[in-house]
Structure formats: C-alpha cells, structure tokens
Amino acid sequence: MTLDGGSGAYSGRIGSIQGSTLTLPKGAVTNQWTENKWIGSGVFILEGKGAGQFRRIKSHTLQAIELDQPFLVNPDATSIIGITTVRQNLHFINNEAMDAGAYQLYGSAQNCVISGMKMKRCNGVISRGSLVYNGRQPNWYIDIVNCEFTEGNYCHWFGIDDRGHSGFQSINLIGTGGTGMNLGTLVRRNRLDEFSYIRTSPGSEPDAVTDVIIEDNSFRITKTAIFLGGENRSTSNVLIHNNHYDDVETQLNTKINSTAYLKLEK
C-alpha cells in the first residue's frame, strides 16, 4: 500500500499575506503552475514563523492565492512554504500483511491513522515526508498505533541486488528534502517482536523529523528497539516514554548529540 504521487507547485519564501490572500514573490520558480490548476491543494508552512500549519487553496492566479481560511499565525520573511497535494483524514484500520513490502504513507499525508495493522516478514510501516516528484511533500500528524509486528526478518527481491533493501521490519519515520518534512507523529501501543523495531530516517536538514512521541510500545527479542537516525538536530524533539523491553540488546541507539532535543523517560 502506498500513496505515491502528487508532485508540487512551489517551495520557498512568500511575497506577502493579508487575511486569506497570499502572494508569491516576484520571479518565484514554480512547477506546473497555471491558473487554478492547484485548487484543493495545500499551502504548508514548513519552517519559520507559523510552521506546522496548512491551508487549502480555493483559487489562485499566477501570483495570488486565495486560501480556504486565514492562518492562525501568519508566515513572514523567515518562513518557507510548500505548495503540494493534500491527503488528509485517511484511516487504515485492522489490516494484515505477510511477506510483503512497505505499508506506507509516501509523500503528503496529513492527520492520518494506521491502527491495528498486523505484519509478518514485511518491510514495515513507513511514514515518508520528502522532496519527491518536484515537490516538498510533508507527512504531518500521523498516528501509528495498536499494530503488531512479528517475524521481523525481511527479504526484498531476494537474489536481485537486494542488499540495500533487505533488513529488519520496522516503523520508519522518514523526513528528507528539507526542514519540517515529518512532523508530529504518534507511535503508541505497538507490539514489535523478533527483530522488529522503530526508527527515524532524516535527511541532513535540521528538524527534518520532529515532534515525535514513542510511547507504551513493547519490544521482544531485538538488537535495537529504537534507532534515531541523523546527526545533531535532524531528528529532534522526541519523547520516548513508558516503553517495555524483553530480551532487547540496546533500548535506544542515537547519533543525536544534544540532549536538549531528546527526552527519554522510562
């Protein structure tokens, strides 16, 4: 299962904003940006003032965009916006997969839930916000809850140069291609057995994967239960709380070197 597709129309600074009318700066470099082509799509504040908000497009010219409602906190000269598709309020409940690839929210998913997923010998559940198809497509406010992962050895395209694909089954939060690409994920009450684990996979930008809660999950028989990838602040603001470990070699493996961006509670 994947949400591939979407592209993007613009990412960069704003020109100005007044109420629900936002203008692009003069000379803005856009993609497939013709009048009213992107009605229903989203304007996302990816970084700077107002980050973490998005609004849908009611109408637009080449320069001006009419939003469905004003932002609660307007962007300013410090802000970076992205214009791309919106895929929100999707619920994937009580599904099962065996000997399969990824069950993934791949580019531009907002306020979505994966709950009760049962996976065996699969790639795992992926929430990927990234720069794909010429668009910065964020994954924001995703819940991955009440899932069960067993027999965590995964083999992808066995025998066909699969060295970069095979590995252990995981819940994988990916944020690449800019700041704020994966924001506000809740990973709670999942059971991960037999080498299944939780990880973040950010790019090099600061706060690429940020504001994550990893809480009340149980791990049994694994090398590393939780792996926070990246350097410095590329994974940031992570609460790890009340997780349960049985026959686990390493509870937490991280390259983050600043405790200001990681809160670990047992």
N, C-alpha and C positions, 0 to 999 in steps of 0.2 A: 504494500500500500504506500503510495507516495503522492505528494502534491506538486510534482514538477511543473514548472511553467511560470508564467506571469510577467517576466521582463520588468522593465522600469522606465520611467519617463525622464526623471531628473534626480540628481542629488547634489546638494551644495547649499550656498547661502540664500537667504531671502532678499528681495528688494525692499519691500515694506509690508506692513499688515495694518489693517484698520477694520475692527469688528470681525466679520466673517469673510472679508476680502483680502486675499494675499496676492502680492505681485512677485514675480521672479525678477532677478536683477537683469539689467541690460546686458545682452551678449551671453545669456545663460546657454550652456551647452545641453541640449535636450535630445531625447531619443523617441522616435515615433510620436512626436508631439504636434498633433494637428488639432484644430479647434474641436472641443467637446469629445475627443476620442477617449479620454480617460474619465468620463463621468462614472461615478460609483466607486472609483479607485480611492486610494488614501494618500493624504499628506501626513507623513510621520516626522515628528521631531526626534532625530536620532541622537543628538548631543547638543550641549549648551543649554541655554535658558529654555525651560519648557519641555525638556527631554522626557520621553515616555508617554507622550500624548499623540493621538492621531485623530484626524477628521476625514470624512468622506467628501468627495468633490461633487458638487451639484451641477456646476457648469464651469467652463473655462475658455478663455481665448488663448492666444499665444503668449500673452503677458500676464493676464489677471486670472485668478482662481477664486471661485465662489464656493466656500465651504458650507457643509450642512449646518454647522453651528460654530460659534467662536471657540477658540482655545480657552481653557481656564487660566493658563499662564501663557502669554504670547511669546513666540520666539523673538530673538533680537539679533544683533550683529554677531553674537557669539554662537548662534545656533546653526546646526546643519540639518536640513530636511531631506527626506527622500520621498519621491512620488512613485508608488507601485500599486499592485493589486492588493485587495483586502480579502482575506478568507478567515472569517471570524465565526465564533459560536458553533464550532463543529464538535460533536461528541461521538467518540468511538468507544462503545461500551460492550464489555464481555465478549471479546473476540478471541480466537485461538489461532496460533500459527506453529507449524512444526517443519523443520528442515527447510526454512525459507530465508529470504534476505531481510531487509530492513522494513519495519513498520514506521513510516517517517512523515513528519511534517516538514517538508523540504521547501523552504523559502516562503515567506509571507504567510504566517498563520498567527491569529490573534484570539485570545480568550477561548482557547480550545482545550478539550479534555480527552485524555486516553485513560480509561479506567477498566479494571478487571481483565486486562489482557493476559492471556496465558501463552507463553512462548517456550519452545523446546528446540535446542540446537539451531538457533536463528542468529542473525546479526544483532537484533535487538530493536529497541525503540529509540528513534533519533528525532530530536528537535533541532533543525538546522536553519538558522537565520544567517544569510550570507549574501555576498555580491555574486549573483548568478544571472545569466541571460541579460546582461547590461543593466541590471537593477539591484540596488541595495534593498534586499527583501528581509525585513526583520521578523523574528518569532518572538512575540511578546505575550506574557501572562498565560503560560501553558501549565496545565496540571497533568502530571503523570502519577497516578495513584492506584493503589489496590491491585497491582499487577503481580504475576508470578512468573519467575524465570527459572527453568530447570535445565540440566544437562547443557552447561554453558559453552562447550566447545563448538565452534562454528567454522565450517569449511566452505569457502566460496569459490565456485568454478574450479573444483579440485583438479589439479594437474595442468591447468592452463594459466601459468604465471600468476598464481593466486597468492603469492607471498605478501603482497601489500593489502590483501583483503581479509584473509582468514584471521581468526583470533578468538577472543572470548566474547560471549554475549553480554550486551551492556545497555544501560540507559545512557545515551550520549547527547550532551548539550553542546551544540556547535555554534560558534559565532565568529565569522570571518568576513573580511572585507570592510571593516570599519568599527567604530565605537557603537555600542548600544544595539548590536545585531541580535543578541539573545538576552532578553530582559524579563525578570520576574517569574522564573519557573519554580513551581512547587513539585517536589519529588517526595511523596509521603506514603507510608504504609505499604511499600512494595516488599515482596519476598524474593531474594536473589540467592539461588543455590548453585553449587557445583561450578564455581569459577565465574558466575555472572557477577557483574559489578556496576558501579555508577561512575561516570567520568564527565569532565568538561574538555572541550577541544577548541580553544580560542585561537584566533589569529594573533598577530603581534600588536594590534592596536590596544590602547588602554580601555578597560571596561567593555571588552568585546562580549564576554559572558558575565552578567552581573545580576545582583539581587536574587540570589538562589536560596531556597530553603530545602535542605535534605534532612528529613525528619521521620523518625519512627519506622525506618526500614530495617529489615532483618537480613543478615548475611550468614551463609553457612557454607563452609569449605571453599575458600578462595585465597588467592595470593594477596591481592589488594582489593579492599572493599570499595574505597572511594579514591579516585585519582583526579586531582585538579590540575589540568594542563596549562601550559603557557608560562610566561615569565612576568615577574613584577605584578602589575595590575591588570593583565589581560583577562584573568578570571578574578572577579572582585566581589566583595560584599556577600559572602557565603555564610549562612548559618547551618551548622551541622549539629543536630540536636537529637538526643534520645534514640539513637540507633542501636541495634542489637547484633552482637558478633559471636559466632560459634565456629571454632576451627578456622580462624582467619589469621593469616601470617602478618599482614600490615593493614591496620584500620584506615589510615589516611596517608597518601603519598602525594606530595605537592611540591612544585617549584616556586610557589609564591613566597617571596622573601620579606613581606611586610605583614606583620600580624594585625595591622590596622584594617586590613581588608578581609580578614578571615576570623570568624568567631566559632570556636569549637566548644560545644557543651556536651558533656556525657550524660 
